[in-house]
Amino acid sequence: MGPFGSQIRHKGIPDEPALLAAAAENPGGSVAEIDPTYLDDPNGYVPPEAIRGAWLVDSSGKLTGEYQENPRHGVPQDDFSRLTDPDHWLGWLGDDPATAVRKGIEESLRAQVADAVLEWVKILETPRFLTGGRRHPQDEQLMVVTRAALAAPFALSVRTTQYGRSILLGVFSWAAVNLSTPEVRKDRYWFDLGVGLEWAGEQLQQRIYEVDGPRS
C-alpha cells in the first residue's frame, strides 16, 4: 500500500533531474508530485489536496516507476476538525464554532488588506483553550463562565488584488470576556504570523485579561 492508500499503477520512470534527485534523498519512501495551481511557493506549506500523487522509491533511492494518485487531489478545503474534535466547551463561539473562527480570521485579514478573500483555512493542531469564571451564587459546585479564549495554529490561503495568492502560517487567537452578561461582552482577535502554538499559548494567559482594557 502506498502513501495515499489508493491503487498503485505503473507509469514508467520519467527523465526529470529534480525528481530523480529527490528520489535519491528518500530511499524506501516516496516523492510527491505537487500541483502548482493551488500554491504560491511549493517549498512552503502544501495542503494535502495540492498533491497530485506520489512516485514510489526503492531502497537504493531509485524510482520504481510506480505511481499512486492522491484521491484527495483538487481544490483545497477548510479543515476545522482539530478545533471541533476536542472535548472542550465551545459554547461561547455560538452554534457553529468553525464558522465563527473562520469569520474572525477573515476579519483579521481584511483589517490589513480590505479586499482580502480567504480561500481556505486549516487548523493544524489542537488549539489551546482557556476558560475562567466564578462560583454560582446558588450552587457552589457550579461555575459561571465569565471569560474564554483560544489560540489556533493555522495554514491558510488568501487572495488580494495587489498581492495575488499568499499561503500564510501562524496562530489565530480570540478572547472574550463578560460572557455571563452578553450585553457588555467584549471580544478581541490576535493574528500572529510565523509563530508557534507554545508562544501563542503563553501569550493567551495574559491576553485573556487584556480584553477588559480600553482597546477592546
PyMOL commands that set and color helices and strands:
alter all, ss='L'
color gray80, all
select helices_A, chain A and resi 17-24+36-38+48-50+81-84+91-93+97-112+182-184+197-210
alter helices_A, ss='H'
color red, helices_A
select strands_A, chain A and resi 8-10+30-34+51-57+63-69+117-123+128-135+143-160+164-177+186-193
alter strands_A, ss='S'
color yellow, strands_A
deselect
rebuild
show_as cartoon
